[in-house]
């Protein structure tokens, strides 16, 4: 609850916010190429980012304010199940090491800006490209909204915006200001803004988490007491479900759900448009490979971050509060135990941790709309300048949509849709990743497989209820033919793959035209400076 303004913490928070605002606008001049009126420059930072810039950019992209709040909240509410985020990031990096360098190479040769661009060029299918683009936009929108939810949680804990009875405009004015600043520097600087701000964001996050896992246990009686307190809470019966609140170690019945969620999330992680955007902004194939090798350092940070859920339990955060929102556990933990000045630093880490990914996500969604809807279907003759102008406007509209969503709808709906977005985005995996290694699949079979996965995943998720909602209340259900509870997204993915394989055999037997492939085998191993790139088409001329 809001108990007044924490002035010291608020001042520190505002100072860091002003710092990143200045950096955001200065980024328009940072590493600027020959022309800013080109989607490559605005939407991909000129494809010029080296190893460390890419590392900070991808880290800022993947580990968001929602991660900072939701992962400890899951541990706070359910115990061991909340740690699924740690193994899935460990699984993800070796997996994507195999295919992301290939995606970077072929995108660089042909000037692809989005994964849907690649699908269009590989399979010669406008419909399949549109399906991938729309899925990316749909999956990204609630993700942006949740970043604003993260900022709102911090502002509420800081005590700004008035009390519960305040005028709606006054109450949400700080969020309006944060949104306006985010929109302005993203419009001005494009991908360079979050890339530069990510240095500040990731540095603050590492400092805050390292201090938290050392300092806070000293305040709470040590890790032995913390785990004992957490175990006691997890063993208590939830009156709503008549089951234990959670578990310190996942039981046999929960292991399928845990494992399939981790695997499915790992497969989906780099299908999100914003993560692909960060990869395609790298200046070389070697940069991409090097990043996939060093990004697991963030998994260590994520494991420490998850522990904050147990620390919040030991600190008594939310204890005895009926209907307590676990999303507030970490902000209230920091506000209760850190000195006021360091609370400001911690809240700045969360707030900036929302701005960086929100900017990248809005840019990625704008790139998808511009290249795969506007240019493909509305104005095929659009110039690079027109593409960039449209992308800038769409990035604003995307953020406005997210803001309206946060202010006008139930926050639980944003969480539900983000879970649904993970199921959806996984259905693009077959089209994108299989296409990087083989042209065996038929374009219509892939489209049919995508449709089956989308329909099945949405239908199963719709039927899940929870204490907070009647529909879309979770992402796990019974796996057909096995009977175990597992991640819906992975089940939908398996159906997607099965349909794609079966129909490909049918279409090949019927000698159905497979569509033109504009790529060649050498494109998938091209490196910056190779002859293949010397005469590569400009991105605006692709297709």
N, C-alpha and C positions, 0 to 999 in steps of 0.2 A: 504494500500500500504506500501511497504517497504521504510522507510526513513532513513536508516542507522542502525547500530548496537547499541542497548541499552546495553552498556557495563556492567553497574552495575547489571541490571536484568539478563543478560547472565551469569555473574559470579555466582550469587546466584543459578540460574537454574542448572548450571554445577555442583556446589557443592552438591546439593541435588541428582543430577543424579549419581554422584560418590558414594554418601552414599548408595543409593539403589543398585548400582552395587556390592559394597562390601557385602552388606547384601544378595544379590542374590547368591553369590558364597559361603558365609559362611553358608547359609541355608542347604547345602548338609550335614553338620555335625550336624544340629539342630534336636533334637528329632529323631535321626536316629535309625532304627530298627536293627534286627539281620543281614539282608542282603539288600544291595541296588539294587541287581540284581533281582528284583521282581517287577512286574507291580503294585502290591499293594503299595510298598514302593515309587516307582518313580511317579506313576500316581495318587495315592490317599493319599500320605503322610503317609503311614503305617496305615491308618484309625485310627489315634491317636489324632485328634484335639479336644480340649475341647471347652467349650461354647464361651469364648472370642476370641479364635483363629478362630473358625468357623464363629463367628459374623463378624469379620473383613474380613475374606476371602470371605464370601458371599456378604458383602457390597462392597468390592473391585471388586467383580465379576459382580454384578448387576448394580452398579452405575459407569459407565465407563467415559472415556474422551469424548466419543461421547455423552453421556448423558449431560455432563458438557457443551458441545457446542450446541448440537441439540435441547435440550428442551428450553433453552432461545431463540435460533434462531427461533423456531416455534412460541413462544410468540411474539418475535420481528416482525415476518412476518404476523401472523394471529390473534394475541390476545388471546382470551379465549380458542380457540381450542387447543392451545399449552399446556394447563393445564391438558389435558386428562391423562398425565402420573401420576398425583397425585392420582386420584381416583383408577386407575388400580392397583397401588401398595397397596393401602388400601384394595381393594377387594382380591388381590392375597394371602396375608398371612393367613387370616382365612381359605381360600380355601385349600391351600397346607398343613395347619396344620392337615387336615383330612387324607391326603394320604402319605405325605413324610415320617412320622415315619414308616409306613407300608413298604414303599419301602426300607428304611434303614434296617429294620429287615430282610426282605427276602433276600436282597443283602448280608447282613452279614452272614446269615446262609449258603447260597450257593456260596459265593465268587463272586457274580456278580460285575463287574467293571463299566458296562454301562447300560442304560435303555434297550438297545437292548439285552443284556445278559438276563435280566429278561423276556422279551417277548419270547425269545428262550426257556427258561426253563418253562414258564407258559403255552405256547400254543404248544410247540413241533414243531415249524415252523421255518425252516431256512429262507424261503422266507420273512415272516413277519419281522423277526429279521433283515434281510438285508435291507428291506424297511425302518425300523426305523433308522438303522445305516446310510444309505445313506442320508436320510432326515436331520439327525443331522449334518452330515459333510457339506452338501450343505448350510444349514442355518447358519452354523458357519463361513464359509470362508469369506463372505462379511463383517461380524461383525468384524473379525480380521482386514480386510482392513481398516475399518472405524476408528479403533484405531490408525492406522498409519496416517490416514488423520488428526486426532486430533493432533498428534505430529507435523505433517507438518504445521498445522495452527499456532501453537505456535512458531515454528522455524521461520516461515515467518514473524510473528509479531515482533519477537526478532531482525529480520534483519540479520540473519546468512544464509550462503549458497550463497551469491552473489546476484546480481540484476537479473532482468528478462532476460538480455542478456548474463548472465554468461554461461559457459560451463555446460552441463547437469550434468556431474559428480560432478563438484564443487558445483553446485546449490543444489544437493541432497546428498552431502557428509554427512552432519549432520544426515540425516535420515538413511543413510547406517550405520553410527556408532551406532546410537540408536538401529537399528535392529540387528546388530552383537552382541551387548552386551546382548540384550534380548534373542537372540537365544542361546548364550553361557551359560548363567546361568540357562536357562530353561533346556537345555540338561544336564547340570551337576547336578542340584538340584531337578528337577521335581517340583511337586506341593508345596514343602516346600518353594521354592523361592517366588512365589507370596503370599503365606500365611504370610511370614515374612515381606515382603515389604508392604503388605496391612496395617500394623500398621502405617507406615509412611504416606502412601497415604491417608488413611481416616482421620488421624489427621490433615493433611494439608488441606484437603477439608473442614472439619468442620471449621477450623480457618479462611480460606479464605472467606467462604460464610457468616459466622457470622460477620466478619469485613465488608464485602461488603454491607450487608443489613443495617448496622448501619452507616458506614463511608460515603459511596457513596451518600445516600440521603441527608446527610448534605452538600455535595458539590453541589448537584443538586437542592436545594431549598425545600426539603422535599417531602414526598410521595404524598401530595395533588397536587403539581406541576407536579410530575412524571406521575400520573394517568391522569391529564388533558392533558398533552402533548401526552401521548399514545392514549387517546381517540380521540384527534384531528387527529392524523395520521391514526387511524383505520377508521375514517369516510371519508377520502379522497378516491376518485375514482381511481382504478387501470386502467391505460389506456389500458392495455393488455386484461383485462377481462370485463371492463366497469362496475365493481361491487366495492363496498367498499373494501378497503384493508383488513379489518378484522373486528372484533367486540370485545368489552370489555365484553359482555355477549352473550353467544351463543343463536341465535334466534331459533324459533320453527323448521325451516327447517334443522337446523344443529344438533338438539338434538339426533336424531336417530344415526347419524354418530358418534357423541361424545360418546354416551352410548355403542354402539356396539363395537367401537374401544377400549374403556376402558375394557369392559368385555372380549373381545377376547384376548387382550394383557395380561390380568390377567391370563387367562387359559393357554396361551402360555409361560408365563415367566419361569416357572420351568420345561418346556419341553426341553429347550435348554440344550445340553450336558454339557456345562460348569457349569450351576447351579446345575445339578444333581451330577456332580463331586464334587462340594463343599459340598453337603449334604452327600454323601457317604464317604467323608473323616472324618466325625465326629466320635468320639470314642464311642458314645452311642446313643440309641434311645431318651433318656432324653435330650441329647445335642441338637438333632434336634428339638424336641418340644419346648425347651426353646428358641431356636433361632427364631422359627416362631413367638414367642410371643414378642421378643424384636427387631426384625428387622424393624418393622414399625417406629422405631425412624428415620430411613433413609427417610421415607416419608415426615417428617417435613423438613428435609434438602432439599428434592427435590422441595417442594413448595417454599422455599426461593430461590432456584436456578432458578426456572422458572421466578421469579420476575426480575431477571437480564435482561431479554428481554425488559421489560418496562424501566428499568434504562438506557439501551443502547439507546432507543428511545429518552429519555429526555436529554441524553448527546450529541445528534446529531450524533451518530455514523452512518456512511454510508449515511447521509442525502445529497441528491442531486447527489449521485454517481449512474450513470446509470448501471443497471445490477449488483447492489451490492450483494455480497454473504453474507447472514445472518449468515453463519457458522463462520464468522470472527467477529461477533458483540461482543461477550464476551471477546476474546483476546484483541480487540482494545479498548473496554471499560476499561479493567484493565490497559492497557498500557497508556491510556490517562489520567486517574484520580488517579491511585495509585502512591505513591512514587516509584522510580525505584527499590529499594530493595524489596519492597513488591510485585511489579509486578513480580519479579523473583520468589518469593514464590508462587504466584498465578499460574504462568506458570509451576512451578515444580509440583503443585498439578494436573494440567491438564495432563502434560507429564507422571507423574507416574501413573495417573489415566488411561492412555492408556497401560502402560507396564503390570500392574497387570492383567487386564482381557485378554489382548492379550496372555499372558503366559498361563492362565488357559484354554482359548479357544483352543489354539494349543495342549495342553495336552489332553483335552477332545476329540478333533478330532482324535488325535493319538491313544487314548484308543479305540475309536470306530473302527478305521481301523484295529488295531492289533487284538482285540478280535473277531470282528464280520465279518471281511473279510479275513484277513491273516490267523488267526487260524482256522476259520470255514471252509474256502474254499480252501486256498492255502497250509497251512502246519498244519494239525490238531495235529500232534505230537510235535509241537513246545514246547521247554522247557521254564520255567519262564525266564531264562536269554535271550533266543532268543526273547521272547515276548517283554522284556524291551528294547532290542537293536533296534528292529523294531520300537517300539513306539517312541524312542528318534529320530530316523532318520526321521520318518514321521512328528514329531513335527517341525523339521527343514524345511522339504519340504512345510508344510502348511504355515509357516511364509514366506518362499521364494515366494510362490504363491501369498500371500497377498501383499508383497512388489512389485512384478512385476505388479500386478493389479493396485496398487496405482500409480506407476510411468508411466505405459504404457497406461492406460485407463482413460476415463473421470470420474472425481470424482462423477458426477451425477449418473453414472451407478452403482457405489458402493452403493450409497444411495438407488437407486431403487431396487437393489438386496437384500439389507438388509430388506427393506419393504416386498419384496417377501418372504424372509426367515422367517419372522414372520407368514405369511400365511401358508407356508409349515410346519413349526415345530408344528403348532397347530393341524395338521392332525395326529400327533402321539398320541394325548391326549387319544383317545378312547382306543387304544391298550394298552397303559401303565396304565392309571388310572383305567379304568374299570377292567383290569386284577388284580389290587390290591384288589378288593372287590368281584369279581365274576368270575367264569369260564363259565358263560352262553354263551358268544359270541363264535362263531365258527371262527377258525383261517382264513379260506378262505374268510369268510364274512368281517372280519376286513381288510384283504388285499384288497378286492374289494372296501370297503368303503374308505380306505386310497387313493387308486388310483383315485376314483371319486373326492375326496376332492382336491387332488393335481392338477388334470387336470382342474377342474372347477376354482379353485383359480388362477392358472397360466393363463388360458385363459381370465378370466375377468380382471386380472391385466394388461395383455398385451394390452387390448383395451383401456386403460386409457391414455389420453394425458394430458400434462401440458405445460405451457409456456417454460419449459426447455427441454422437451423430448416428442417424439411422442408415445412411449410405456412405460408401467410400470411407469406412471407418478403419481400414487397414490395408495391408498389401499381401497378406498370406491367406491361402485357402487350401482345401484338400486337393492333392495332385491326382488327376484321373489315372486309374490303373494301378496306382501305388497305395493310395489311401493315406499317405503321410501329409502333414501340413507343410506347405512350401511356398516360396515366393511366386506370386501370380505372374510377375513379369517374365521369370525364367520359363514357367510352363507355357506362356503365350509365345515365347521365343522358340521353344522346341516345336510347337505347332506350326509356327511361321516357317521354320526351316524344313519341316516335313512336307508341308504343302508346296514350298518352293522347289524341293527336289522332285516330288512326284509329278507336278505339273510341267517342270522342265523336261522330264522324260516324255510326257505326253506331247508337248509342243514340238520337241525334236522329232518324235516319231511322225508327227503330222507335217513336218517340214515347214513350220510356221516361221516367217522371217524373223531373225533374232535381233534386228536393229544394228545400226552402224556403230562401230567402235572407233573413236578418233584417236585413241592412244596406241602406243607401241610398247613392246617389252622393255626397250631401253629407257623409256620415260620413268619407269618405277625405281630406277637406281641412279638417276641423274643427280649430280652434286653441283653446287654453285660453282660457276666457272667452266663447267663442262660444255662441249660444243652444242649439245642438245639445247642448252639454255641461251646460247648466243643469239639464236634467231627465234627465240620463243615469242609467241604473240603477246601483245599487251592484254592485260586482263579484260579491258572493256571490249576487246575484239573477240573474246572467246565465244564459241558457238557460231 
